[in-house]
């Protein structure tokens, strides 16, 4: 079940956005609800503060409904870092705390030259030999920094032409944005009703390494659809995600009023 939350949070990296150029600190919050078969299974709350020099972000994931009964999962994360000469994000630290019926775990990631080099587990991980290696995770972002980097294009045409490398302390994966696939324009991925024009992209969650089971061809790529609105001033915001999970077809919606 935690793998379902991991995929959901990976999909939710497409949910939070900040302007690529911000002279003054920008404060942002967003709250999303995920559904499977019309039943609510999780909520994701995200917040960020950023300017031209530094950034910081927090997230909370809470299971709901049937997933709450089966798993009762909680995840709280925070990340911080600096901005590079061209506005790129350079992480300096990331911490996440998981809680489920199976127990609790905290993961700390330290960085050197914006690459994850030091990972500490509390309690100590018993399967660290299966985690992504140092070479595989070089240059990757933590999930929260990735959430910010995912939606900082300078133009709307760049929304659907990017790859974001991510390392969560155990697993290395990519979140890829591609032009929309016409074959997916069907009732299984309904477009949201929204007062402003939306841009649709095809997203792909690609498992790279560090997963408990080998990422076979049939279990390596997980496509999803995402719709963005242009909020102005270089800010793009996702209002819906839709894709298949092990629980079924899932939809994540930006909660109205957020």
MIKOLDREN-92662 format. One line per 5 residues: number of its first residue (from 1); their letters; for each residue x, y, z of N, C-alpha, C. Coordinates in Angstrom, 2 decimals, padded with zeros to 5 digits, always signed. Layout:
// MIKOLDREN-92662
NUM> A> X/Y/Z/X/Y/Z/X/Y/Z  ...
END
This chain:
// MIKOLDREN-92662
1> XXXXX> +000.81/-001.20/+000.00/+000.00/+000.00/+000.00/+000.86/+001.27/+000.00  +002.03/+001.22/+000.67/+002.87/+002.40/+000.68/+003.37/+002.74/-000.71  +003.49/+001.71/-001.58/+003.90/+001.96/-002.96/+002.85/+002.80/-003.68  +001.57/+002.58/-003.33/+000.50/+003.37/-003.93/+000.66/+004.83/-003.53  +000.97/+005.08/-002.25/+001.18/+006.45/-001.80/+002.40/+007.07/-002.47
6> XXXXX> +003.46/+006.26/-002.66/+004.67/+006.76/-003.32/+004.35/+007.22/-004.73  +003.59/+006.40/-005.48/+003.20/+006.79/-006.82/+002.30/+008.01/-006.79  +001.38/+008.06/-005.81/+000.50/+009.22/-005.71/+001.28/+010.48/-005.43  +002.30/+010.41/-004.56/+003.10/+011.58/-004.25/+003.97/+011.96/-005.44  +004.43/+010.96/-006.17/+005.19/+011.25/-007.38/+004.32/+011.99/-008.39
11> XXXXX> +003.07/+011.54/-008.54/+002.14/+012.23/-009.42/+001.90/+013.64/-008.90  +001.87/+013.78/-007.57/+001.59/+015.09/-006.99/+002.75/+016.05/-007.11  +003.92/+015.61/-007.58/+004.99/+016.56/-007.84/+004.58/+017.52/-008.94  +003.55/+017.15/-009.67/+003.04/+018.04/-010.71/+002.03/+019.03/-010.16  +001.98/+019.20/-008.86/+000.90/+019.96/-008.26/+001.28/+021.33/-007.72
16> XXXXX> +002.54/+021.61/-007.49/+002.91/+022.84/-006.82/+003.82/+023.66/-007.71  +003.60/+024.96/-007.80/+004.38/+025.78/-008.71/+004.71/+027.13/-008.11  +005.88/+027.66/-008.47/+006.27/+028.99/-008.04/+006.84/+029.72/-009.24  +006.83/+031.05/-009.23/+007.41/+031.78/-010.34/+008.90/+031.51/-010.44  +009.43/+031.47/-011.67/+010.85/+031.23/-011.84/+011.67/+032.46/-011.47
21> XXXXX> +011.08/+033.63/-011.50/+011.76/+034.84/-011.09/+010.91/+035.55/-010.05  +011.37/+035.62/-008.82/+010.60/+036.24/-007.74/+011.53/+037.11/-006.91  +011.39/+038.42/-007.04/+012.25/+039.34/-006.30/+011.98/+039.27/-004.81  +010.72/+039.20/-004.45/+010.32/+039.10/-003.05/+009.89/+037.66/-002.77  +009.99/+037.22/-001.50/+009.57/+035.86/-001.18/+008.12/+035.61/-001.59
26> XXXXX> +007.88/+034.49/-002.23/+006.55/+034.09/-002.66/+006.06/+032.95/-001.78  +004.89/+033.12/-001.18/+004.30/+032.09/-000.33/+003.18/+031.40/-001.10  +003.22/+030.08/-001.13/+002.22/+029.33/-001.87/+001.70/+028.15/-001.06  +000.43/+027.87/-001.18/-000.16/+026.69/-000.55/-001.12/+026.03/-001.54  -001.29/+024.73/-001.43/-002.23/+024.00/-002.28/-002.66/+022.74/-001.54
31> XXXXX> -003.91/+022.35/-001.77/-004.47/+021.17/-001.10/-005.17/+020.33/-002.15  -004.78/+019.04/-002.24/-005.32/+018.15/-003.24/-005.98/+016.94/-002.60  -007.01/+016.44/-003.28/-007.70/+015.24/-002.84/-007.61/+014.19/-003.95  -007.30/+012.94/-003.57/-007.19/+011.84/-004.51/-008.35/+010.87/-004.33  -008.87/+010.39/-005.47/-010.03/+009.50/-005.47/-009.74/+008.27/-006.33
36> XXXXX> -010.28/+007.13/-005.94/-010.28/+005.92/-006.76/-011.71/+005.40/-006.80  -012.27/+005.26/-008.00/-013.64/+004.78/-008.13/-014.64/+005.67/-007.43  -014.33/+006.97/-007.36/-015.22/+007.91/-006.70/-015.06/+008.00/-005.20  -014.19/+007.16/-004.61/-013.98/+007.16/-003.17/-012.66/+007.87/-002.85  -012.72/+008.77/-001.88/-011.52/+009.51/-001.48/-010.55/+008.57/-000.78
41> XXXXX> -009.26/+008.59/-001.21/-008.26/+007.71/-000.61/-007.12/+008.47/+000.07  -006.91/+009.75/-000.31/-005.77/+010.47/+000.28/-005.91/+011.96/+000.06  -005.24/+012.73/+000.92/-005.12/+014.18/+000.78/-003.65/+014.56/+000.80  -003.29/+015.52/-000.04/-001.91/+016.01/-000.10/-001.93/+017.52/+000.07  -001.26/+018.02/+001.09/-001.14/+019.45/+001.33/+000.30/+019.88/+001.06
46> XXXXX> +000.47/+020.91/+000.27/+001.79/+021.39/-000.12/+001.91/+022.88/+000.16  +003.10/+023.32/+000.55/+003.35/+024.74/+000.73/+004.80/+025.04/+000.38  +005.07/+026.27/-000.06/+006.43/+026.63/-000.44/+006.65/+028.12/-000.27  +007.90/+028.48/-000.05/+008.34/+029.86/+000.01/+009.62/+029.96/-000.80  +009.70/+030.94/-001.70/+010.88/+031.03/-002.56/+011.14/+032.46/-003.00
51> XXXXX> +012.42/+032.78/-003.20/+012.81/+034.02/-003.85/+013.96/+033.71/-004.81  +014.71/+034.70/-005.24/+015.79/+034.47/-006.20/+016.96/+033.72/-005.59  +017.05/+033.67/-004.25/+018.22/+033.10/-003.60/+017.98/+031.76/-002.92  +016.81/+031.61/-002.30/+016.56/+030.40/-001.52/+015.13/+029.92/-001.72  +014.88/+028.69/-001.28/+013.53/+028.15/-001.30/+013.36/+027.16/-000.14
56> XXXXX> +012.12/+026.93/+000.24/+011.79/+025.94/+001.26/+010.39/+025.42/+000.96  +010.15/+024.15/+001.27/+008.85/+023.54/+000.97/+008.50/+022.52/+002.04  +007.20/+022.31/+002.22/+006.68/+021.30/+003.14/+005.52/+020.57/+002.49  +005.31/+019.32/+002.91/+004.16/+018.56/+002.42/+003.65/+017.64/+003.50  +002.37/+017.32/+003.42/+001.75/+016.34/+004.30/+000.82/+015.47/+003.47
61> XXXXX> +000.95/+014.15/+003.62/+000.09/+013.19/+002.93/-000.64/+012.38/+004.00  -001.97/+012.28/+003.85/-002.81/+011.56/+004.81/-003.74/+010.64/+004.04  -003.80/+009.37/+004.43/-004.73/+008.44/+003.80/-006.15/+008.71/+004.31  -007.12/+008.40/+003.46/-008.52/+008.57/+003.80/-009.32/+007.35/+003.34  -010.52/+007.21/+003.83/-011.43/+006.18/+003.35/-010.90/+004.77/+003.54
66> XXXXX> -011.05/+003.94/+002.49/-010.65/+002.54/+002.60/-009.14/+002.41/+002.79  -008.36/+003.32/+002.21/-006.91/+003.26/+002.40/-006.53/+003.59/+003.84  -007.33/+004.41/+004.49/-007.09/+004.71/+005.90/-007.35/+003.47/+006.75  -008.37/+002.71/+006.40/-008.70/+001.50/+007.15/-007.59/+000.45/+006.97  -007.10/+000.30/+005.74/-006.10/-000.73/+005.45/-004.70/-000.34/+005.88
71> XXXXX> -004.36/+000.92/+005.73/-002.97/+001.34/+005.92/-002.77/+002.34/+007.05  -003.64/+003.34/+007.11/-003.49/+004.47/+008.01/-002.10/+005.09/+007.85  -001.83/+005.58/+006.64/-000.53/+006.14/+006.33/-000.46/+007.64/+006.53  +000.69/+008.10/+006.99/+000.97/+009.51/+007.16/+002.38/+009.79/+006.65  +002.57/+010.95/+006.02/+003.88/+011.34/+005.57/+004.01/+012.85/+005.71
76> XXXXX> +005.08/+013.30/+006.37/+005.36/+014.72/+006.52/+006.79/+014.97/+006.06  +006.98/+015.90/+005.13/+008.30/+016.14/+004.56/+008.61/+017.63/+004.53  +009.91/+017.94/+004.54/+010.35/+019.31/+004.37/+011.68/+019.33/+003.62  +011.86/+020.36/+002.79/+013.06/+020.49/+001.99/+013.47/+021.95/+001.94  +014.77/+022.19/+001.73/+015.27/+023.55/+001.58/+016.49/+023.54/+000.68
81> XXXXX> +016.81/+024.70/+000.13/+017.97/+024.79/-000.74/+018.17/+026.20/-001.25  +019.08/+026.35/-002.19/+019.40/+027.65/-002.77/+019.02/+027.65/-004.25  +019.11/+028.83/-004.86/+018.84/+028.98/-006.29/+020.15/+029.21/-007.03  +020.33/+028.54/-008.15/+021.52/+028.70/-008.96/+021.49/+029.95/-009.80  +022.54/+030.15/-010.59/+022.67/+031.35/-011.40/+021.54/+031.49/-012.40
86> XXXXX> +020.97/+030.38/-012.85/+019.89/+030.40/-013.83/+018.55/+030.04/-013.21  +018.45/+030.14/-011.89/+017.21/+029.88/-011.19/+016.97/+028.44/-010.82  +017.91/+027.54/-011.16/+017.72/+026.13/-010.85/+017.76/+025.90/-009.34  +017.11/+024.84/-008.89/+017.06/+024.50/-007.48/+018.24/+023.64/-007.09  +018.91/+024.01/-005.99/+020.08/+023.29/-005.49/+019.78/+022.86/-004.05
91> XXXXX> +019.30/+021.63/-003.84/+018.91/+021.20/-002.49/+020.08/+021.21/-001.51  +019.77/+021.53/-000.26/+020.76/+021.45/+000.82/+020.33/+020.48/+001.92  +019.04/+020.14/+001.97/+018.58/+019.21/+002.99/+017.15/+018.78/+002.76  +016.85/+017.52/+003.14/+015.50/+016.98/+002.99/+015.25/+015.99/+004.12  +014.06/+016.07/+004.72/+013.66/+015.14/+005.77/+012.21/+014.72/+005.53
96> XXXXX> +011.96/+013.43/+005.69/+010.59/+012.94/+005.58/+010.33/+011.93/+006.69  +009.12/+011.95/+007.21/+008.71/+011.04/+008.27/+007.50/+010.25/+007.80  +007.64/+008.91/+007.78/+006.55/+008.02/+007.40/+005.96/+007.38/+008.65  +004.66/+007.19/+008.64/+003.99/+006.50/+009.73/+002.87/+005.65/+009.14  +002.84/+004.36/+009.50/+001.79/+003.46/+009.04/+001.57/+002.39/+010.11
101> XXXXX> +000.66/+001.49/+009.84/+000.39/+000.43/+010.80/+001.60/-000.48/+010.99  +002.52/-000.47/+010.02/+003.73/-001.29/+010.12/+004.83/-000.64/+010.95  +004.66/+000.64/+011.27/+005.69/+001.33/+012.05/+006.03/+002.69/+011.48  +007.03/+003.34/+012.10/+007.45/+004.68/+011.71/+008.88/+004.65/+011.16  +009.19/+005.61/+010.32/+010.55/+005.75/+009.81/+010.80/+007.20/+009.41
106> XXXXX> +012.01/+007.68/+009.72/+012.44/+009.01/+009.33/+013.65/+008.89/+008.42  +013.66/+009.68/+007.35/+014.77/+009.67/+006.40/+015.33/+011.08/+006.28  +016.64/+011.22/+006.46/+017.33/+012.49/+006.27/+018.27/+012.36/+005.08  +018.25/+013.34/+004.18/+019.17/+013.34/+003.04/+020.03/+014.59/+003.11  +021.35/+014.40/+003.07/+022.29/+015.51/+003.02/+022.87/+015.63/+001.62
111> XXXXX> +023.31/+016.83/+001.24/+023.74/+017.10/-000.13/+025.13/+017.72/-000.17  +025.85/+017.39/-001.24/+027.11/+018.04/-001.59/+027.05/+018.40/-003.06  +027.27/+019.69/-003.34/+027.17/+020.17/-004.73/+025.83/+019.80/-005.34  +024.78/+019.92/-004.55/+023.39/+019.70/-004.97/+023.08/+018.25/-005.32  +023.96/+017.30/-004.98/+023.69/+015.88/-005.21/+023.55/+015.17/-003.86
116> XXXXX> +022.59/+014.24/-003.73/+022.40/+013.52/-002.47/+023.57/+012.57/-002.20  +024.25/+012.79/-001.08/+025.43/+011.98/-000.76/+025.29/+011.22/+000.55  +024.57/+011.78/+001.52/+024.47/+011.17/+002.84/+023.01/+010.92/+003.18  +022.65/+009.65/+003.38/+021.28/+009.28/+003.71/+021.28/+008.57/+005.06  +020.45/+009.05/+005.99/+020.36/+008.48/+007.34/+018.93/+008.04/+007.59
121> XXXXX> +018.76/+006.79/+008.06/+017.45/+006.24/+008.38/+017.32/+006.08/+009.88  +016.14/+006.42/+010.41/+015.83/+006.22/+011.83/+014.45/+005.55/+011.92  +014.38/+004.27/+012.32/+015.50/+003.37/+012.64/+016.29/+002.99/+011.40  +017.45/+002.39/+011.58/+018.32/+002.05/+010.48/+017.64/+001.10/+009.50  +017.82/+001.36/+008.21/+017.20/+000.52/+007.19/+017.88/-000.84/+007.13
126> XXXXX> +017.10/-001.88/+006.94/+017.64/-003.24/+006.87/+017.88/-003.69/+005.43  +017.47/-002.88/+004.46/+017.61/-003.27/+003.05/+018.40/-002.23/+002.26  +019.32/-001.52/+002.93/+020.04/-000.44/+002.28/+020.85/-000.91/+001.08  +021.20/-002.17/+001.04/+021.96/-002.71/-000.09/+021.14/-002.72/-001.38  +019.82/-002.60/-001.24/+018.94/-002.59/-002.40/+018.55/-001.19/-002.85
131> XXXXX> +018.99/-000.15/-002.10/+018.64/+001.21/-002.44/+019.47/+001.70/-003.63  +018.99/+002.76/-004.26/+019.71/+003.34/-005.40/+021.12/+003.73/-004.99  +022.11/+003.44/-005.83/+023.50/+003.72/-005.53/+023.85/+005.19/-005.71  +025.02/+005.56/-005.22/+025.46/+006.95/-005.24/+025.55/+007.49/-006.65  +026.02/+006.69/-007.59/+026.15/+007.15/-008.97/+024.79/+007.35/-009.62
136> XXXXX> +023.85/+006.47/-009.30/+022.52/+006.55/-009.90/+021.76/+007.78/-009.45  +022.03/+008.24/-008.23/+021.26/+009.37/-007.71/+021.94/+010.72/-007.89  +023.12/+010.76/-008.50/+023.83/+012.02/-008.72/+022.97/+012.98/-009.54  +022.84/+014.21/-009.05/+022.10/+015.23/-009.77/+020.60/+015.18/-009.60  +020.09/+014.27/-008.78/+018.65/+014.15/-008.60/+018.16/+015.04/-007.46
141> XXXXX> +016.89/+015.35/-007.50/+016.25/+016.20/-006.49/+015.44/+015.36/-005.52  +015.26/+015.86/-004.31/+014.32/+015.23/-003.39/+012.91/+015.47/-003.92  +011.91/+014.71/-003.44/+010.55/+014.84/-003.99/+009.96/+016.24/-003.90  +010.24/+016.98/-002.83/+009.67/+018.32/-002.71/+010.36/+019.32/-003.63  +011.70/+019.26/-003.71/+012.40/+020.14/-004.64/+011.96/+019.83/-006.07
146> XXXXX> +011.73/+018.54/-006.35/+011.25/+018.15/-007.67/+009.87/+018.74/-007.94  +009.04/+018.80/-006.89/+007.70/+019.37/-007.05/+007.78/+020.82/-007.48  +008.76/+021.54/-006.96/+008.93/+022.94/-007.35/+009.54/+023.06/-008.74  +010.60/+022.26/-008.99/+011.27/+022.33/-010.28/+010.35/+021.91/-011.42  +009.42/+021.00/-011.14/+008.54/+020.49/-012.19/+007.73/+021.61/-012.84
151> XXXXX> +007.39/+022.63/-012.08/+006.49/+023.64/-012.62/+007.08/+025.03/-012.56  +008.32/+025.15/-013.03/+008.94/+026.46/-013.13/+009.44/+026.74/-014.54  +008.65/+026.40/-015.57/+009.06/+026.71/-016.94/+008.92/+028.20/-017.21  +009.68/+028.69/-018.16/+009.58/+030.11/-018.49/+008.43/+030.37/-019.45  +008.01/+029.35/-020.20/+006.87/+029.49/-021.11/+006.00/+028.25/-021.01
156> XXXXX> +004.75/+028.39/-021.41/+003.83/+027.26/-021.33/+004.23/+026.12/-022.25  +004.99/+026.42/-023.33/+005.39/+025.37/-024.26/+006.37/+024.40/-023.64  +007.03/+024.80/-022.54/+007.98/+023.93/-021.87/+007.30/+023.00/-020.87  +006.03/+023.18/-020.63/+005.34/+022.34/-019.66/+005.42/+020.87/-020.03  +005.29/+020.57/-021.31/+005.21/+019.18/-021.76/+006.50/+018.71/-022.43
161> XXXXX> +007.64/+019.18/-021.96/+008.91/+018.77/-022.55/+010.02/+018.82/-021.51  +009.87/+018.01/-020.44/+010.85/+018.05/-019.35/+010.97/+016.70/-018.67  +012.13/+016.46/-018.06/+012.35/+015.28/-017.23/+012.94/+015.73/-015.90  +012.32/+015.30/-014.80/+012.77/+015.68/-013.46/+013.30/+014.43/-012.75  +014.62/+014.36/-012.48/+015.17/+013.20/-011.75/+014.92/+013.34/-010.25
166> XXXXX> +014.47/+012.27/-009.61/+014.07/+012.32/-008.20/+014.70/+011.16/-007.43  +015.14/+011.44/-006.20/+015.63/+010.41/-005.28/+015.00/+010.68/-003.92  +014.27/+009.69/-003.38/+013.52/+009.89/-002.14/+014.20/+009.31/-000.90  +015.48/+008.91/-001.05/+016.21/+008.29/+000.06/+016.40/+006.81/-000.16  +015.52/+006.22/-000.95/+015.62/+004.79/-001.29/+015.60/+004.59/-002.80
171> XXXXX> +014.61/+005.19/-003.43/+014.33/+004.92/-004.84/+014.71/+006.10/-005.73  +015.21/+005.76/-006.93/+015.46/+006.75/-007.97/+014.41/+006.60/-009.05  +013.74/+007.69/-009.35/+012.75/+007.65/-010.41/+012.73/+008.99/-011.14  +012.18/+008.98/-012.32/+012.01/+010.21/-013.10/+010.53/+010.54/-013.21  +010.22/+011.83/-013.21/+008.89/+012.31/-013.57/+009.05/+013.04/-014.89
176> XXXXX> +008.44/+012.51/-015.93/+008.62/+013.00/-017.28/+007.33/+013.66/-017.78  +007.47/+014.82/-018.43/+006.33/+015.50/-019.03/+006.50/+015.51/-020.54  +005.49/+015.03/-021.27/+005.52/+014.90/-022.71/+004.28/+015.54/-023.32  +004.29/+015.78/-024.63/+003.06/+016.26/-025.27/+001.93/+015.27/-025.04  +000.69/+015.74/-024.98/-000.45/+014.84/-024.69/-000.62/+013.78/-025.76
181> XXXXX> -001.07/+012.61/-025.32/-001.30/+011.47/-026.20/-002.79/+011.45/-026.58  -003.13/+011.67/-027.85/-004.56/+011.69/-028.25/-005.29/+010.41/-027.88  -004.57/+009.28/-027.83/-005.22/+008.02/-027.51/-005.76/+007.98/-026.09  -005.25/+008.88/-025.22/-005.70/+008.91/-023.84/-006.85/+009.89/-023.63  -007.31/+010.54/-024.69/-008.40/+011.48/-024.57/-009.72/+010.71/-024.58
186> XXXXX> -010.04/+010.13/-023.44/-011.26/+009.34/-023.35/-011.86/+009.51/-021.97  -012.93/+008.76/-021.70/-013.64/+008.94/-020.45/-012.84/+008.50/-019.23  -011.82/+007.67/-019.42/-011.01/+007.23/-018.29/-010.12/+008.35/-017.76  -009.91/+009.38/-018.56/-009.12/+010.53/-018.12/-009.89/+011.80/-018.43  -010.97/+012.06/-017.69/-011.83/+013.20/-018.01/-011.15/+014.54/-017.78
191> XXXXX> -011.41/+015.48/-018.69/-010.89/+016.83/-018.52/-011.70/+017.56/-017.46  -011.04/+018.34/-016.61/-011.77/+019.07/-015.57/-012.54/+020.24/-016.16  -013.64/+020.58/-015.53/-014.39/+021.78/-015.89/-013.74/+022.94/-015.14  -013.17/+023.87/-015.88/-012.40/+024.94/-015.26/-012.70/+026.26/-015.96  -012.75/+027.37/-015.23/-013.13/+028.65/-015.84/-012.09/+029.22/-016.80
196> XXXXX> -010.83/+028.75/-016.75/-009.79/+029.27/-017.63/-009.25/+028.15/-018.51  -008.54/+028.53/-019.57/-007.98/+027.56/-020.50/-006.91/+026.72/-019.81  -006.92/+025.41/-020.10/-005.97/+024.49/-019.50/-005.04/+023.88/-020.55  -003.82/+023.56/-020.14/-002.87/+022.85/-020.99/-002.72/+021.44/-020.46  -002.89/+020.46/-021.35/-002.81/+019.07/-020.94/-001.47/+018.46/-021.36
201> XXXXX> -000.83/+017.72/-020.45/+000.41/+017.01/-020.75/+000.26/+015.53/-020.38  +001.06/+014.71/-021.03/+001.19/+013.32/-020.63/+002.36/+013.23/-019.66  +002.10/+012.72/-018.45/+003.15/+012.50/-017.48/+003.52/+011.03/-017.42  +004.78/+010.76/-017.12/+005.23/+009.38/-016.96/+006.09/+009.30/-015.70  +005.72/+008.40/-014.81/+006.52/+008.07/-013.63/+007.36/+006.85/-014.01
206> XXXXX> +008.69/+007.04/-014.15/+009.57/+005.97/-014.58/+010.45/+005.50/-013.42  +010.33/+004.24/-013.07/+011.15/+003.66/-012.01/+012.55/+003.36/-012.55  +013.56/+003.88/-011.87/+014.94/+003.71/-012.32/+015.65/+002.62/-011.52  +015.73/+002.78/-010.19/+016.43/+001.79/-009.36/+016.02/+001.97/-007.90  +016.39/+000.98/-007.08/+016.12/+001.05/-005.65/+014.77/+000.52/-005.23
211> XXXXX> +014.06/-000.13/-006.13/+012.76/-000.68/-005.82/+012.90/-002.13/-005.35  +012.01/-002.55/-004.46/+012.11/-003.88/-003.87/+012.06/-004.97/-004.94  +011.16/-004.80/-005.90/+011.09/-005.75/-007.01/+011.74/-005.12/-008.22  +012.38/-005.91/-009.04/+013.04/-005.40/-010.22/+012.02/-004.71/-011.13  +012.43/-003.57/-011.65/+011.54/-002.79/-012.52/+011.49/-003.42/-013.91
216> XXXXX> +010.66/-004.45/-014.07/+010.50/-005.08/-015.36/+009.82/-004.10/-016.31  +009.86/-004.40/-017.59/+009.31/-003.49/-018.58/+007.84/-003.19/-018.30  +007.11/-004.18/-017.80/+005.70/-003.98/-017.54/+005.41/-003.25/-016.24  +006.43/-003.06/-015.40/+006.22/-002.38/-014.12/+007.22/-001.25/-013.94  +007.67/-000.67/-015.03/+008.65/+000.41/-014.96/+008.04/+001.77/-015.26
221> XXXXX> +007.11/+001.81/-016.21/+006.52/+003.08/-016.64/+005.07/+003.17/-016.20  +004.71/+004.29/-015.56/+003.34/+004.51/-015.10/+002.86/+005.86/-015.65  +002.07/+005.85/-016.72/+001.62/+007.10/-017.32/+000.46/+007.73/-016.56  +000.36/+009.02/-016.65/-000.78/+009.74/-016.09/-000.97/+011.02/-016.91  -002.13/+011.60/-016.81/-002.43/+012.86/-017.49/-002.51/+013.98/-016.46
226> XXXXX> -002.08/+015.16/-016.87/-002.11/+016.30/-015.97/-002.55/+017.54/-016.74  -003.40/+018.36/-016.11/-003.90/+019.59/-016.69/-003.39/+020.78/-015.89  -002.83/+021.78/-016.60/-002.28/+022.97/-015.95/-003.08/+024.21/-016.33  -003.18/+025.12/-015.38/-003.70/+026.44/-015.69/-002.57/+027.45/-015.59  -002.63/+028.47/-016.42/-001.66/+029.57/-016.37/-002.23/+030.62/-015.42
231> XXXXX> -001.63/+030.72/-014.22/-002.12/+031.66/-013.23/-001.56/+033.06/-013.44  -000.68/+033.22/-014.43/-000.07/+034.52/-014.70/+001.27/+034.67/-014.00  +002.07/+035.62/-014.48/+003.38/+035.91/-013.89/+004.31/+034.69/-013.88  +004.18/+033.83/-014.91/+005.05/+032.67/-014.99/+004.69/+031.53/-014.06  +003.52/+031.63/-013.43/+003.10/+030.60/-012.50/+002.12/+029.65/-013.19
236> XXXXX> +002.43/+028.35/-013.19/+001.54/+027.34/-013.74/+001.11/+026.41/-012.60  -000.16/+026.07/-012.59/-000.68/+025.26/-011.49/-001.46/+024.08/-012.04  -001.19/+022.89/-011.52/-001.94/+021.71/-011.93/-003.28/+021.70/-011.21  -004.34/+021.41/-011.94/-005.67/+021.36/-011.34/-006.23/+019.94/-011.32  -005.64/+019.03/-012.12/-006.09/+017.63/-012.07/-004.98/+016.71/-012.58
241> XXXXX> -004.88/+015.52/-011.94/-004.07/+014.41/-012.44/-004.97/+013.20/-012.54  -004.68/+012.33/-013.50/-005.47/+011.10/-013.66/-004.57/+010.00/-014.17  -004.58/+008.84/-013.50/-003.76/+007.72/-013.93/-004.07/+006.46/-013.15  -003.56/+005.34/-013.63/-003.83/+004.05/-013.01/-002.85/+003.78/-011.87  -003.36/+003.19/-010.78/-002.55/+002.74/-009.66/-002.94/+001.29/-009.36
246> XXXXX> -002.29/+000.68/-008.39/-002.62/-000.70/-008.04/-004.01/-000.81/-007.42  -004.54/+000.30/-006.95/-005.89/+000.28/-006.40/-006.95/+000.51/-007.45  -006.55/+000.98/-008.63/-007.49/+001.31/-009.68/-007.17/+002.66/-010.28  -008.08/+003.16/-011.09/-007.87/+004.45/-011.75/-008.06/+005.58/-010.73  -007.03/+006.41/-010.59/-007.04/+007.47/-009.57/-007.11/+008.85/-010.22
251> XXXXX> -007.78/+009.75/-009.53/-007.87/+011.14/-009.96/-007.51/+012.03/-008.77  -006.64/+013.01/-009.02/-006.29/+013.98/-008.00/-006.77/+015.36/-008.43  -007.53/+016.03/-007.57/-008.09/+017.34/-007.89/-007.59/+018.41/-006.93  -007.30/+019.57/-007.49/-007.03/+020.74/-006.66/-008.33/+021.11/-005.96  -008.27/+021.25/-004.64/-009.48/+021.57/-003.90/-009.87/+023.01/-004.17
256> XXX> -011.12/+023.23/-004.51/-011.60/+024.56/-004.83/-011.38/+025.51/-003.66  -011.01/+026.72/-003.99/-010.76/+027.72/-002.95/-009.30/+027.76/-002.52  -008.46/+026.79/-003.01/-007.04/+026.77/-002.65/-006.24/+027.63/-003.62
END
